[in-house]
Amino acid sequence: MKARTPGLLFIFITLLLDVLGFGLIIPVAPRLVELLQGGGEAAAAPIVGWLGMTYALMQFVFAPIIGALSDRFGRRPVLLVSVFGSGLDYFAMAFAPTVPWLFVTRAINGISGASITAASAYIVDVTPPERRAIGFGIVGAAFGLGFSIGPLIGGVLGAIDIHYPFYAAGGITLCNWLYGLLILPESLPREHRRRAQGFRWDPLAGLANLRKSEFVMQLAIALFLVNLAQFALHATWVLYTKYRYGWNEADAGYSLCAVGIGAVIVQGGLARRLIPKLGERRSLLVGFVIGAFAYLGYGLATEGWMIYGVIAFASFGGLAMPAAQGLITKTVRPDEQGAMQGALTSMTSLATIFGYPLGGLVFAWSIAESTETKVPGAVFYTGSLLAVVALVVVVHALRKSRVEPA
């Protein structure tokens, strides 16, 4: 029997279905918190932030472990176990009777959600170094497509019944697991797998991989800052648009669908042409500059329709992430790619840990009755400032360092 050849198509579909399930619940999760907790946007915002922090904390703890396990046993079994756990957890969220129950489900989903570590390492396994930025762009396209379809369906279903998106997310994620079980091949040859004694089970120790290169460490710090801004936006988007523009779940779903479409066009199509022409370094700088202005645009938009113009502009900021990952992977040996991706996922989780409560608390403060001058866009202005600081870090890193292949 001829062995199956691993390729980007396999991981693209796996990530697409996984993100599709996650995207379904985005427009309705804050509303579910409001129903279980009681009160309006100001009361729900901090809880949404703490829920996001719980998810990220579990992902931070388990991402290095999952990365190490994928280096030892292969990417396929790790992905299958993680995706199956996510599918079951969505059904548990649908039946959540109280807010504390939601915290339990978010913790479980954070553990299984660390599968992005193995998925990123899979991309490295099947892509040559000179094309990894393009490979990560295809992953970004999978995320974009999943986030365009998922929130759209979730918003429409949530307008009918708040629980329907969770049922749909669980069903789609379990279909994803079945697809992986039947189709997804292994990408890591046995001769490239790490020996058992090479495991690093300490999640903090995984960050030591970033210190092996000053250049990688500086890029990781910059990515942490922009992710901090991004997750503050995630925590408040639905509540912010409801408060400022009177949007419902379906309206929020439409806007998130537009975000996903922009990501598909830029990261799945234009990035494959722009990054080779601009180079990974210039693509990184351009992406960060666009991000800084995009956050300002979100905060300054006085009408809901203006948001769509900002979304179109912000989509080009998606050049930064695949360019950064392409640069980083060139400094790492094949048997350390999983550990490196685990460290990067841990940094993203740290950004989520702080970003979600930061966004929730800033937004709650900016619209609180006790606040004399209400500034609903304060969370986006904060994001713009973080993006500018990240840009300064990147400029310094690029001036001092040169990337040498491992």
Backbone torsions as a table, in degrees:
resi	resn	phi	psi	omega
1	MET	NA	130.0	-177.4
2	LYS	-74.6	132.3	179.9
3	ALA	-69.7	145.2	177.8
4	ARG	-76.2	140.3	-179.6
5	THR	-92.5	123.0	-179.9
6	PRO	-69.2	148.0	179.2
7	GLY	-154.9	170.4	-178.4
8	LEU	-64.6	-27.4	-178.4
9	LEU	-60.3	-39.7	-178.8
10	PHE	-61.3	-51.0	-176.4
11	ILE	-72.0	-29.5	176.5
12	PHE	-60.0	-48.3	-178.9
13	ILE	-67.4	-40.4	179.4
14	THR	-61.0	-48.4	179.1
15	LEU	-66.8	-37.7	179.9
16	LEU	-58.3	-49.9	-178.8
17	LEU	-66.9	-36.6	179.4
18	ASP	-65.2	-46.5	-179.7
19	VAL	-69.6	-33.7	177.3
20	LEU	-58.5	-44.7	178.4
21	GLY	-63.8	-41.5	179.5
22	PHE	-66.9	-40.4	-178.0
23	GLY	-65.6	-27.1	-179.2
24	LEU	-59.3	-34.1	-172.7
25	ILE	-92.2	-9.2	-175.5
26	ILE	-59.2	-46.6	-177.0
27	PRO	-69.9	-18.3	-172.1
28	VAL	-111.2	-16.4	-177.5
29	ALA	-59.1	-46.5	177.3
30	PRO	-61.8	-35.5	178.4
31	ARG	-66.4	-37.7	176.7
32	LEU	-63.0	-38.9	176.7
33	VAL	-62.8	-42.8	178.6
34	GLU	-60.0	-41.3	-178.8
35	LEU	-67.9	-41.4	-178.0
36	LEU	-77.2	-33.9	-176.3
37	GLN	-88.4	-38.8	-172.2
38	GLY	87.3	151.8	-177.6
39	GLY	97.6	176.6	-175.9
40	GLY	-98.0	-154.4	-175.4
41	GLU	-62.9	-40.5	-177.8
42	ALA	-63.9	-34.6	179.0
43	ALA	-76.5	-35.0	-176.2
44	ALA	-79.1	-31.0	-172.9
45	ALA	-56.2	-48.7	179.2
46	PRO	-62.3	-37.3	-179.9
47	ILE	-66.6	-41.2	175.5
48	VAL	-58.7	-39.8	178.3
49	GLY	-64.6	-43.5	179.5
50	TRP	-68.1	-34.2	176.3
51	LEU	-63.6	-43.6	177.2
52	GLY	-62.8	-37.3	178.8
53	MET	-65.6	-39.0	178.3
54	THR	-61.4	-46.1	177.5
55	TYR	-57.9	-47.1	-176.0
56	ALA	-69.5	-35.6	179.9
57	LEU	-62.2	-43.9	177.1
58	MET	-65.3	-38.7	178.6
59	GLN	-65.6	-38.3	178.7
60	PHE	-62.4	-43.3	-177.6
61	VAL	-68.1	-40.2	-170.5
62	PHE	-97.9	-14.0	-179.0
63	ALA	-60.7	-46.3	177.7
64	PRO	-63.7	-35.6	178.7
65	ILE	-64.9	-44.8	178.8
66	ILE	-65.1	-39.0	176.7
67	GLY	-62.5	-42.9	179.1
68	ALA	-66.1	-40.5	178.2
69	LEU	-63.1	-38.0	179.7
70	SER	-70.2	-30.9	174.6
71	ASP	-68.8	-29.5	-176.7
72	ARG	-89.8	-45.9	-172.7
73	PHE	-107.4	-7.4	-178.1
74	GLY	106.8	162.8	-176.1
75	ARG	-78.2	-37.8	-171.1
76	ARG	-58.7	-53.8	-177.6
77	PRO	-62.5	-35.2	179.7
78	VAL	-66.4	-43.3	178.4
79	LEU	-62.3	-42.2	-176.6
80	LEU	-64.5	-45.3	-179.9
81	VAL	-63.9	-42.6	-177.8
82	SER	-65.2	-45.0	-178.5
83	VAL	-65.3	-39.5	179.1
84	PHE	-62.6	-41.3	178.0
85	GLY	-63.3	-38.7	178.6
86	SER	-63.7	-41.2	-179.0
87	GLY	-60.8	-45.0	179.2
88	LEU	-65.9	-33.8	-175.8
89	ASP	-69.1	-33.8	178.0
90	TYR	-61.3	-39.0	177.1
91	PHE	-65.9	-36.9	177.1
92	ALA	-63.7	-37.4	177.8
93	MET	-65.7	-36.0	-179.0
94	ALA	-61.5	-32.1	-177.0
95	PHE	-100.2	13.5	-177.9
96	ALA	-62.0	121.6	-179.5
97	PRO	-88.4	-21.4	-176.1
98	THR	-141.8	166.9	176.5
99	VAL	-63.5	-42.4	177.2
100	PRO	-56.6	-34.2	177.5
101	TRP	-63.2	-36.6	177.4
102	LEU	-62.8	-36.5	178.4
103	PHE	-64.5	-37.1	177.7
104	VAL	-64.0	-45.5	-178.9
105	THR	-66.6	-36.0	177.9
106	ARG	-65.9	-35.6	178.2
107	ALA	-65.1	-45.0	179.3
108	ILE	-64.4	-42.5	-179.3
109	ASN	-66.8	-30.0	176.5
110	GLY	-66.7	-38.0	177.4
111	ILE	-64.3	-49.6	-178.6
112	SER	-72.1	-27.4	-179.5
113	GLY	-70.7	-11.8	176.9
114	ALA	-70.7	2.3	178.4
115	SER	-62.1	-17.4	178.0
116	ILE	-59.1	-25.7	176.4
117	THR	-60.7	-51.7	180.0
118	ALA	-66.4	-35.1	179.5
119	ALA	-65.9	-41.4	178.5
120	SER	-65.8	-40.4	177.8
121	ALA	-65.3	-33.5	177.0
122	TYR	-59.8	-43.3	178.8
123	ILE	-59.6	-43.6	179.7
124	VAL	-62.7	-39.2	-178.3
125	ASP	-60.5	-39.2	-170.3
126	VAL	-103.3	6.9	-176.4
127	THR	-125.8	130.4	176.0
128	PRO	-66.0	154.3	-174.4
129	PRO	-53.4	-39.7	-175.7
130	GLU	-72.5	-11.0	-178.9
131	ARG	-118.0	11.9	-176.5
132	ARG	-70.0	-34.4	176.7
133	ALA	-60.4	-40.4	177.4
134	ILE	-67.0	-39.3	178.0
135	GLY	-60.6	-44.3	177.6
136	PHE	-68.9	-26.3	173.5
137	GLY	-65.3	-37.1	176.8
138	ILE	-65.6	-37.6	174.6
139	VAL	-62.0	-42.1	176.4
140	GLY	-60.8	-34.8	177.3
141	ALA	-66.0	-38.9	177.1
142	ALA	-61.8	-42.7	177.0
143	PHE	-64.1	-42.8	-179.2
144	GLY	-63.4	-44.1	179.9
145	LEU	-65.6	-41.3	177.8
146	GLY	-64.4	-38.8	179.9
147	PHE	-77.0	-17.4	176.5
148	SER	-82.5	-43.3	-179.0
149	ILE	-78.6	-43.8	-175.2
150	GLY	-58.8	-57.6	-180.0
151	PRO	-62.0	-32.1	178.2
152	LEU	-62.8	-49.6	178.5
153	ILE	-66.3	-41.5	-179.4
154	GLY	-63.4	-39.0	178.6
155	GLY	-66.0	-41.7	179.3
156	VAL	-67.0	-46.5	179.5
157	LEU	-65.5	-38.6	-178.8
158	GLY	-66.6	-28.5	176.1
159	ALA	-67.5	-23.8	177.8
160	ILE	-85.4	-51.6	178.7
161	ASP	-151.6	131.2	-173.9
162	ILE	-63.0	-22.0	-176.4
163	HIS	-90.4	-18.6	-175.3
164	TYR	-58.4	-42.6	179.7
165	PRO	-59.8	-32.0	-180.0
166	PHE	-70.6	-39.3	175.4
167	TYR	-61.8	-44.5	-179.1
168	ALA	-64.3	-41.0	-180.0
169	ALA	-62.7	-43.1	178.7
170	GLY	-63.3	-42.9	-179.7
171	GLY	-64.7	-44.8	-179.3
172	ILE	-65.9	-40.5	-179.1
173	THR	-65.7	-37.7	176.7
174	LEU	-69.5	-31.5	172.2
175	CYS	-64.9	-37.0	175.7
176	ASN	-60.8	-44.2	178.0
177	TRP	-60.7	-43.3	179.4
178	LEU	-64.3	-39.6	176.6
179	TYR	-59.7	-47.2	179.6
180	GLY	-63.5	-38.7	180.0
181	LEU	-61.8	-38.0	-175.1
182	LEU	-92.4	-29.3	-168.6
183	ILE	-116.1	-42.1	-169.1
184	LEU	-64.7	120.1	177.2
185	PRO	-87.5	165.3	174.6
186	GLU	-78.3	142.7	-177.1
187	SER	-109.1	-18.5	-174.6
188	LEU	-101.1	110.7	178.3
189	PRO	-61.1	151.7	-177.8
190	ARG	-60.7	-33.4	-177.9
191	GLU	-70.3	-14.8	178.6
192	HIS	-100.8	4.6	-177.9
193	ARG	-84.7	147.0	-177.3
194	ARG	-79.3	145.1	177.1
195	ARG	-70.4	157.2	-175.2
196	ALA	-58.9	-37.0	-177.7
197	GLN	-70.4	-6.7	179.4
198	GLY	-85.6	0.6	-177.1
199	PHE	-64.9	142.3	170.9
200	ARG	-122.8	101.8	-173.3
201	TRP	-87.0	-12.9	179.8
202	ASP	-78.4	117.9	-178.4
203	PRO	-61.9	-31.8	178.0
204	LEU	-72.0	-32.4	178.7
205	ALA	-65.2	-28.0	179.5
206	GLY	-61.5	-29.9	179.0
207	LEU	-68.7	-16.1	177.6
208	ALA	-62.8	-24.0	177.3
209	ASN	-60.6	-29.4	-178.7
210	LEU	-73.7	-25.5	-177.1
211	ARG	-80.2	-6.8	179.3
212	LYS	-66.7	-21.0	179.8
213	SER	-138.3	126.3	178.1
214	GLU	-61.6	-37.4	179.2
215	PHE	-62.8	-47.2	179.6
216	VAL	-62.9	-41.3	-179.1
217	MET	-62.5	-42.0	-179.7
218	GLN	-67.9	-40.0	176.2
219	LEU	-64.0	-39.1	179.5
220	ALA	-63.2	-38.9	177.7
221	ILE	-64.5	-43.1	178.8
222	ALA	-63.1	-42.9	178.2
223	LEU	-64.8	-34.6	176.4
224	PHE	-60.9	-43.0	-178.1
225	LEU	-66.4	-44.4	-179.4
226	VAL	-70.4	-33.2	175.9
227	ASN	-69.1	-33.5	176.0
228	LEU	-59.2	-44.9	177.6
229	ALA	-65.9	-40.7	-177.3
230	GLN	-65.0	-42.8	-177.6
231	PHE	-75.3	-26.2	171.1
232	ALA	-63.9	-37.5	175.5
233	LEU	-65.9	-44.6	179.4
234	HIS	-56.8	-41.8	-175.3
235	ALA	-66.1	-24.0	-170.4
236	THR	-119.0	-5.9	-171.2
237	TRP	-57.1	-52.7	-176.8
238	VAL	-64.2	-44.8	-179.5
239	LEU	-68.6	-38.6	-179.6
240	TYR	-64.5	-49.2	-178.0
241	THR	-67.7	-30.3	175.3
242	LYS	-68.7	-42.7	-177.6
243	TYR	-69.4	-44.8	-171.3
244	ARG	-87.5	-35.8	-174.6
245	TYR	-116.1	-2.5	-179.4
246	GLY	71.8	26.4	-178.9
247	TRP	-73.7	147.9	172.1
248	ASN	-101.4	-171.0	-177.8
249	GLU	-60.2	-40.4	-179.1
250	ALA	-66.2	-41.2	178.0
251	ASP	-61.1	-43.6	177.6
252	ALA	-62.4	-39.5	178.1
253	GLY	-62.2	-39.8	178.6
254	TYR	-62.8	-43.2	-178.8
255	SER	-66.4	-40.9	178.2
256	LEU	-68.4	-31.4	174.3
257	CYS	-62.4	-41.3	177.9
258	ALA	-62.9	-38.7	176.6
259	VAL	-60.6	-44.3	-180.0
260	GLY	-64.8	-41.3	178.7
261	ILE	-62.0	-42.0	177.6
262	GLY	-61.4	-40.0	178.9
263	ALA	-66.0	-38.9	178.9
264	VAL	-63.8	-45.5	-177.8
265	ILE	-64.8	-44.5	-175.5
266	VAL	-78.7	-55.4	-173.7
267	GLN	-78.4	-30.8	-179.3
268	GLY	-88.2	-22.2	-177.1
269	GLY	-121.8	-65.7	-174.4
270	LEU	-65.9	-33.1	-178.9
271	ALA	-60.7	-33.3	-179.0
272	ARG	-66.4	-21.5	177.0
273	ARG	-103.0	-38.5	-175.2
274	LEU	-73.4	-42.4	-176.9
275	ILE	-63.3	-45.6	176.1
276	PRO	-62.0	-34.0	-179.6
277	LYS	-75.3	-45.5	-179.2
278	LEU	-78.2	-29.7	-171.3
279	GLY	90.9	154.0	-177.0
280	GLU	-64.3	-36.4	-178.3
281	ARG	-67.2	-48.1	179.8
282	ARG	-67.3	-36.9	178.3
283	SER	-61.0	-39.0	178.5
284	LEU	-62.9	-46.0	-179.4
285	LEU	-65.3	-45.9	-179.8
286	VAL	-59.7	-43.3	-179.7
287	GLY	-60.6	-41.0	-178.8
288	PHE	-70.7	-38.2	178.3
289	VAL	-63.5	-45.3	178.7
290	ILE	-60.8	-41.3	179.5
291	GLY	-59.6	-42.2	-179.4
292	ALA	-61.4	-44.0	179.1
293	PHE	-72.2	-31.6	-179.5
294	ALA	-64.1	-41.8	179.0
295	TYR	-62.7	-38.4	175.5
296	LEU	-60.9	-41.9	-180.0
297	GLY	-61.3	-41.7	178.9
298	TYR	-61.9	-42.1	-177.8
299	GLY	-72.3	-29.0	-176.4
300	LEU	-90.3	-14.9	-177.4
301	ALA	-63.1	120.2	-177.6
302	THR	-93.0	-17.2	179.0
303	GLU	-124.9	149.0	-176.9
304	GLY	-59.2	-37.3	-177.4
305	TRP	-65.4	-24.1	179.2
306	MET	-66.0	-27.1	-178.5
307	ILE	-57.4	-37.0	-176.4
308	TYR	-67.6	-33.2	175.2
309	GLY	-66.5	-40.8	178.1
310	VAL	-66.0	-39.1	179.0
311	ILE	-60.2	-43.3	179.7
312	ALA	-60.8	-43.3	178.9
313	PHE	-67.0	-44.0	-176.1
314	ALA	-65.9	-23.7	-178.2
315	SER	-58.1	-32.8	-178.8
316	PHE	-71.8	-14.2	172.3
317	GLY	-66.9	-14.5	178.5
318	GLY	-66.5	-7.5	175.9
319	LEU	-68.0	-24.6	-171.9
320	ALA	-67.9	-46.5	-172.7
321	MET	-64.5	-51.5	178.3
322	PRO	-63.3	-33.0	177.6
323	ALA	-65.2	-43.5	179.6
324	ALA	-64.4	-45.1	-179.7
325	GLN	-66.3	-35.8	176.6
326	GLY	-61.7	-41.2	178.4
327	LEU	-66.6	-42.1	-176.3
328	ILE	-67.2	-43.3	-174.9
329	THR	-65.7	-20.7	179.5
330	LYS	-72.2	-11.8	-178.2
331	THR	-99.8	3.9	-170.4
332	VAL	-121.3	139.8	176.8
333	ARG	-70.7	159.1	-178.7
334	PRO	-58.3	-37.2	-177.1
335	ASP	-81.5	2.9	178.5
336	GLU	-118.1	2.4	-176.7
337	GLN	-63.3	-41.2	179.1
338	GLY	-62.5	-43.4	178.9
339	ALA	-64.7	-40.1	178.6
340	MET	-64.8	-44.4	177.7
341	GLN	-63.9	-33.7	175.5
342	GLY	-64.1	-40.4	178.0
343	ALA	-65.1	-42.1	178.4
344	LEU	-65.5	-39.5	176.6
345	THR	-64.0	-36.4	177.3
346	SER	-64.3	-39.6	176.9
347	MET	-64.1	-40.0	176.1
348	THR	-63.6	-39.8	178.5
349	SER	-64.7	-38.7	176.3
350	LEU	-61.6	-39.7	177.4
351	ALA	-63.4	-37.8	177.8
352	THR	-68.5	-40.8	-179.9
353	ILE	-55.2	-42.4	-179.0
354	PHE	-92.0	-30.8	-174.8
355	GLY	-69.5	-44.7	-178.8
356	TYR	-61.9	-53.0	177.0
357	PRO	-65.0	-33.6	176.8
358	LEU	-59.3	-49.3	179.4
359	GLY	-62.0	-45.7	-179.0
360	GLY	-62.6	-43.7	-178.1
361	LEU	-70.7	-41.9	178.9
362	VAL	-63.4	-43.0	-179.8
363	PHE	-66.3	-44.0	178.9
364	ALA	-60.2	-41.8	178.4
365	TRP	-65.8	-39.7	-173.4
366	SER	-70.0	-20.4	-179.6
367	ILE	-116.8	4.4	-177.5
368	ALA	-62.4	149.6	180.0
369	GLU	-62.6	-28.8	-178.6
370	SER	-77.9	-12.2	179.7
371	THR	-81.8	121.1	-175.6
372	GLU	-65.5	-50.9	179.8
373	THR	-109.2	107.0	-176.9
374	LYS	-79.7	130.7	179.5
375	VAL	-129.0	81.9	-176.4
376	PRO	-57.7	-29.5	-178.6
377	GLY	-83.2	9.8	-176.4
378	ALA	-58.4	-36.3	-178.9
379	VAL	-65.5	-32.7	179.2
380	PHE	-77.3	-34.3	175.0
381	TYR	-64.3	-37.3	175.0
382	THR	-62.6	-41.3	178.1
383	GLY	-62.4	-39.1	178.2
384	SER	-63.0	-41.8	178.1
385	LEU	-62.8	-42.1	178.4
386	LEU	-62.8	-39.9	179.0
387	ALA	-64.9	-36.5	178.3
388	VAL	-66.1	-43.6	178.0
389	VAL	-61.9	-41.6	177.9
390	ALA	-61.1	-39.1	178.8
391	LEU	-62.2	-40.4	178.2
392	VAL	-62.5	-42.2	179.0
393	VAL	-62.6	-42.3	-178.9
394	VAL	-65.6	-43.6	178.8
395	VAL	-58.9	-43.3	179.2
396	HIS	-64.2	-41.5	-179.4
397	ALA	-64.9	-43.1	-177.3
398	LEU	-69.9	-29.9	178.8
399	ARG	-73.8	-32.5	-173.9
400	LYS	-92.3	-25.6	-167.1
401	SER	-118.5	154.5	170.6
402	ARG	-126.6	139.7	-177.4
403	VAL	-85.1	122.8	176.4
404	GLU	-113.2	128.9	-179.3
405	PRO	-60.2	140.8	178.9
406	ALA	-74.1	NA	NA
